[in-house]
Amino acid sequence: MDILQQLYDTVLERKDEKQEGSYTCYLFEQGLDKILKKCGEECSEVIIAAKNPNTEELKYELADFLYHAMVLMAERGLTWDDIIRELSDRH
């Protein structure tokens, strides 16, 4: 699970450093509406992939969704610790 934190740290770096040509930086520059739109699109793609028998497609779409969710988390100031704590409280 360390990869999720590593990827999130990279997302945070892109938010602060603004690397030219970075898709992550582009999302932050476009703002919350664009980030939310991409989260919605990716969620829809997960749903469609889940209907199909090919789990490779589902794996790919879930990875895309998690990436965009991390961008949203960074935009709104949430961390993986926040999410894990919430899940733990529900358990």
VEXBAMI-248292 format. One record per residue: chain; residue number from 1; x, y, z of N, C-alpha, C, O in turn; residue in one letter. Coordinates in Angstrom, 2 decimals, decimal comma. Layout:
<tises>
   unit   pos     neast    nnorth       nup    caeast   canorth      caup     ceast    cnorth       cup     oeast    onorth       oup   code
      A   NUM         X         Y         Z         X         Y         Z         X         Y         Z         X         Y         Z      a
...
</tises>
This chain:
<tises>
   unit   pos     neast    nnorth       nup    caeast   canorth      caup     ceast    cnorth       cup     oeast    onorth       oup   code
      A     1      0,81     -1,20      0,00      0,00      0,00      0,00      0,86      1,27      0,00      0,34      2,38     -0,15      m
      A     2      2,16      1,10      0,18      3,04      2,27      0,17      2,95      3,04     -1,14      3,17      4,25     -1,17      d
      A     3      2,64      2,34     -2,23      2,57      3,00     -3,53      1,51      4,10     -3,54      1,68      5,12     -4,21      i
      A     4      0,42      3,91     -2,81     -0,62      4,95     -2,76     -0,06      6,23     -2,13     -0,33      7,33     -2,61      l
      A     5      0,69      6,09     -1,06      1,29      7,27     -0,43      2,34      7,89     -1,33      2,44      9,11     -1,42      q
      A     6      3,14      7,05     -2,01      4,16      7,58     -2,92      3,52      8,37     -4,06      3,98      9,45     -4,41      q
      A     7      2,47      7,81     -4,63      1,77      8,51     -5,71      1,13      9,80     -5,22      1,16     10,82     -5,90      l
      A     8      0,55      9,74     -4,01     -0,06     10,94     -3,44      1,00     12,03     -3,21      0,75     13,20     -3,46      y
      A     9      2,17     11,62     -2,72      3,26     12,58     -2,52      3,66     13,23     -3,84      3,96     14,43     -3,87      d
      A    10      3,67     12,46     -4,92      3,97     13,02     -6,23      2,90     14,01     -6,66      3,20     15,07     -7,22      t
      A    11      1,64     13,67     -6,41      0,54     14,59     -6,72      0,73     15,91     -5,96      0,57     16,98     -6,54      v
      A    12      1,07     15,83     -4,68      1,31     17,04     -3,88      2,47     17,85     -4,44      2,41     19,08     -4,47      l
      A    13      3,52     17,18     -4,87      4,66     17,88     -5,48      4,22     18,63     -6,73      4,60     19,78     -6,94      e
      A    14      3,42     17,99     -7,55      2,93     18,63     -8,79      2,05     19,83     -8,45      2,06     20,83     -9,18      r
      A    15      1,31     19,74     -7,39      0,45     20,86     -6,99      1,29     22,07     -6,62      0,92     23,21     -6,92      k
      A    16      2,41     21,82     -5,96      3,27     22,92     -5,49      4,27     23,41     -6,53      4,59     24,60     -6,57      d
      A    17      4,76     22,50     -7,39      5,88     22,85     -8,26      5,49     23,26     -9,67      6,28     23,91    -10,36      e
      A    18      4,31     22,91    -10,12      3,81     23,31    -11,44      4,78     22,96    -12,57      5,34     23,86    -13,21      k
      A    19      4,98     21,67    -12,81      5,85     21,23    -13,91      5,12     21,34    -15,24      4,00     20,86    -15,39      q
      A    20      5,76     21,98    -16,19      5,17     22,14    -17,52      4,99     20,78    -18,18      5,88     19,93    -18,12      e
      A    21      3,84     20,59    -18,81      3,54     19,34    -19,50      2,98     18,26    -18,60      2,65     17,18    -19,07      g
      A    22      2,85     18,54    -17,32      2,33     17,56    -16,38      0,80     17,58    -16,39      0,18     18,63    -16,21      s
      A    23      0,20     16,42    -16,62     -1,26     16,31    -16,59     -1,81     16,66    -15,21     -2,85     17,30    -15,10      y
      A    24     -1,10     16,26    -14,18     -1,53     16,57    -12,82     -1,56     18,07    -12,60     -2,52     18,61    -12,04      t
      A    25     -0,52     18,75    -13,03     -0,48     20,22    -12,92     -1,62     20,86    -13,70     -2,24     21,82    -13,24      c
      A    26     -1,89     20,32    -14,87     -3,00     20,81    -15,69     -4,32     20,73    -14,92     -5,10     21,68    -14,92      y
      A    27     -4,55     19,60    -14,26     -5,79     19,46    -13,49     -5,87     20,51    -12,39     -6,92     21,12    -12,21      l
      A    28     -4,78     20,72    -11,66     -4,79     21,72    -10,60     -5,00     23,13    -11,16     -5,71     23,94    -10,56      f
      A    29     -4,38     23,41    -12,30     -4,56     24,73    -12,93     -6,00     24,96    -13,36     -6,50     26,08    -13,27      e
      A    30     -6,66     23,91    -13,83     -8,04     24,03    -14,29     -9,02     24,17    -13,12    -10,10     24,75    -13,28      q
      A    31     -8,65     23,66    -11,97     -9,45     23,87    -10,77    -10,39     22,72    -10,43    -10,41     21,68    -11,08      g
      A    32    -11,15     22,96     -9,38    -11,99     21,94     -8,79    -13,02     21,38     -9,77    -13,25     20,17     -9,79      l
      A    33    -13,64     22,22    -10,57    -14,66     21,73    -11,50    -14,09     20,70    -12,47    -14,73     19,69    -12,75      d
      A    34    -12,89     20,95    -12,99    -12,25     20,01    -13,92    -11,90     18,72    -13,20    -12,10     17,63    -13,74      k
      A    35    -11,37     18,83    -11,99    -11,03     17,64    -11,21    -12,27     16,81    -10,93    -12,24     15,59    -11,08      i
      A    36    -13,35     17,45    -10,55    -14,60     16,74    -10,29    -15,15     16,09    -11,55    -15,66     14,97    -11,51      l
      A    37    -15,05     16,79    -12,68    -15,50     16,22    -13,95    -14,73     14,94    -14,27    -15,32     13,94    -14,68      k
      A    38    -13,41     14,98    -14,09    -12,60     13,80    -14,38    -12,93     12,67    -13,40    -12,97     11,50    -13,81      k
      A    39    -13,16     12,98    -12,14    -13,55     11,93    -11,18    -14,85     11,27    -11,61    -14,99     10,05    -11,55      c
      A    40    -15,81     12,08    -12,05    -17,08     11,54    -12,52    -16,91     10,67    -13,74    -17,50      9,59    -13,83      g
      A    41    -16,10     11,13    -14,70    -15,85     10,34    -15,90    -15,21      9,00    -15,56    -15,61      7,95    -16,06      e
      A    42    -14,21      9,05    -14,70    -13,51      7,82    -14,33    -14,42      6,87    -13,57    -14,34      5,66    -13,74      e
      A    43    -15,27      7,41    -12,73    -16,23      6,57    -11,99    -17,16      5,85    -12,97    -17,43      4,66    -12,81      c
      A    44    -17,63      6,56    -13,96    -18,48      5,95    -14,97    -17,75      4,85    -15,72    -18,34      3,80    -16,02      s
      A    45    -16,48      5,07    -16,02    -15,70      4,06    -16,72    -15,48      2,82    -15,85    -15,43      1,70    -16,36      e
      A    46    -15,35      3,02    -14,54    -15,24      1,87    -13,62    -16,52      1,06    -13,67    -16,47     -0,17    -13,72      v
      A    47    -17,65      1,71    -13,65    -18,94      1,02    -13,66    -19,10      0,19    -14,93    -19,50     -0,97    -14,88      i
      A    48    -18,77      0,80    -16,06    -18,88      0,09    -17,34    -17,91     -1,09    -17,38    -18,28     -2,18    -17,82      i
      A    49    -16,69     -0,88    -16,94    -15,69     -1,96    -16,95    -16,11     -3,09    -16,02    -15,83     -4,26    -16,31      a
      A    50    -16,76     -2,77    -14,93    -17,18     -3,80    -13,97    -18,25     -4,71    -14,56    -18,39     -5,86    -14,14      a
      A    51    -19,01     -4,21    -15,51    -20,04     -5,02    -16,17    -19,46     -6,05    -17,11    -20,07     -7,09    -17,37      k
      A    52    -18,29     -5,77    -17,62    -17,67     -6,63    -18,61    -16,82     -7,72    -17,94    -16,33     -7,52    -16,83      n
      A    53    -16,66     -8,85    -18,61    -15,92     -9,96    -17,99    -14,41     -9,74    -17,89    -13,74    -10,45    -17,14      p
      A    54    -13,86     -8,77    -18,62    -12,42     -8,54    -18,63    -11,99     -7,78    -17,39    -12,20     -6,57    -17,30      n
      A    55    -11,39     -8,46    -16,43    -10,96     -7,78    -15,21     -9,74     -6,89    -15,43     -9,46     -6,01    -14,62      t
      A    56     -9,01     -7,11    -16,52     -7,88     -6,22    -16,83     -8,37     -4,80    -17,07     -7,76     -3,84    -16,61      e
      A    57     -9,47     -4,67    -17,77    -10,05     -3,34    -18,03    -10,49     -2,70    -16,72    -10,28     -1,51    -16,51      e
      A    58    -11,11     -3,49    -15,86    -11,56     -2,96    -14,56    -10,37     -2,50    -13,73    -10,42     -1,44    -13,10      l
      A    59     -9,31     -3,28    -13,73     -8,11     -2,91    -12,99     -7,56     -1,57    -13,49     -7,20     -0,71    -12,69      k
      A    60     -7,50     -1,41    -14,79     -7,01     -0,18    -15,41     -7,87      1,01    -15,01     -7,35      2,07    -14,64      y
      A    61     -9,18      0,84    -15,10    -10,10      1,95    -14,80    -10,10      2,30    -13,32    -10,21      3,47    -12,96      e
      A    62     -9,97      1,30    -12,45     -9,89      1,58    -11,01     -8,62      2,36    -10,69     -8,64      3,26     -9,85      l
      A    63     -7,52      2,03    -11,36     -6,28      2,77    -11,16     -6,45      4,23    -11,59     -5,99      5,14    -10,90      a
      A    64     -7,09      4,45    -12,73     -7,37      5,82    -13,18     -8,23      6,57    -12,17     -7,95      7,72    -11,84      d
      A    65     -9,26      5,90    -11,67    -10,14      6,54    -10,70     -9,39      6,91     -9,43     -9,54      8,02     -8,91      f
      A    66     -8,57      5,99     -8,93     -7,81      6,27     -7,70     -6,85      7,44     -7,90     -6,69      8,27     -7,00      l
      A    67     -6,23      7,52     -9,06     -5,35      8,66     -9,34     -6,14      9,97     -9,26     -5,71     10,92     -8,60      y
      A    68     -7,27     10,02     -9,95     -8,06     11,25     -9,94     -8,61     11,55     -8,55     -8,76     12,71     -8,18      h
      A    69     -8,92     10,51     -7,78     -9,37     10,71     -6,40     -8,24     11,33     -5,57     -8,50     12,18     -4,71      a
      A    70     -7,01     10,91     -5,82     -5,88     11,50     -5,10     -5,69     12,98     -5,45     -5,35     13,78     -4,59      m
      A    71     -5,92     13,33     -6,71     -5,85     14,74     -7,10     -6,92     15,51     -6,35     -6,66     16,61     -5,85      v
      A    72     -8,12     14,96     -6,27     -9,20     15,60     -5,51     -8,84     15,72     -4,04     -9,05     16,77     -3,43      l
      A    73     -8,29     14,66     -3,46     -7,87     14,71     -2,06     -6,88     15,85     -1,84     -7,01     16,61     -0,88      m
      A    74     -5,89     15,96     -2,72     -4,88     17,01     -2,59     -5,50     18,39     -2,74     -5,15     19,32     -2,01      a
      A    75     -6,40     18,52     -3,69     -7,06     19,81     -3,92     -7,84     20,26     -2,69     -7,89     21,45     -2,37      e
      A    76     -8,46     19,30     -2,01     -9,30     19,64     -0,85     -8,58     19,48      0,49     -9,19     19,66      1,55      r
      A    77     -7,29     19,14      0,45     -6,50     19,10      1,67     -6,67     17,84      2,52     -6,42     17,87      3,72      g
      A    78     -7,08     16,76      1,89     -7,21     15,49      2,61     -5,97     14,64      2,38     -5,30     14,77      1,35      l
      A    79     -5,68     13,77      3,34     -4,54     12,87      3,22     -5,04     11,43      3,31     -6,19     11,17      3,64      t
      A    80     -4,13     10,49      3,00     -4,49      9,08      3,17     -4,77      8,79      4,63     -5,62      7,95      4,94      w
      A    81     -4,07      9,45      5,56     -4,35      9,26      6,98     -5,80      9,61      7,30     -6,45      8,92      8,09      d
      A    82     -6,31     10,69      6,70     -7,71     11,08      6,91     -8,66      9,98      6,45     -9,62      9,64      7,13      d
      A    83     -8,37      9,43      5,28     -9,23      8,40      4,70     -9,15      7,11      5,52    -10,18      6,49      5,80      i
      A    84     -7,94      6,72      5,91     -7,76      5,50      6,70     -8,44      5,64      8,06     -9,06      4,70      8,55      i
      A    85     -8,32      6,80      8,66     -8,96      7,06      9,95    -10,48      6,94      9,82    -11,14      6,35     10,68      r
      A    86    -11,03      7,49      8,74    -12,49      7,39      8,52    -12,91      5,94      8,34    -13,90      5,50      8,91      e
      A    87    -12,15      5,21      7,54    -12,47      3,79      7,34    -12,36      3,00      8,65    -13,18      2,14      8,95      l
      A    88    -11,34      3,32      9,41    -11,14      2,64     10,70    -12,29      2,94     11,66    -12,75      2,06     12,38      s
      A    89    -12,75      4,18     11,66    -13,88      4,56     12,52    -15,15      3,80     12,15    -16,00      3,54     13,00      d
      A    90    -15,28      3,47     10,88    -16,45      2,74     10,42    -16,39      1,25     10,73    -17,41      0,58     10,79      r
      A    91    -15,19      0,75     10,93    -14,98     -0,69     11,14    -15,44     -1,09     12,48    -15,34     -2,26     12,84      h
</tises>
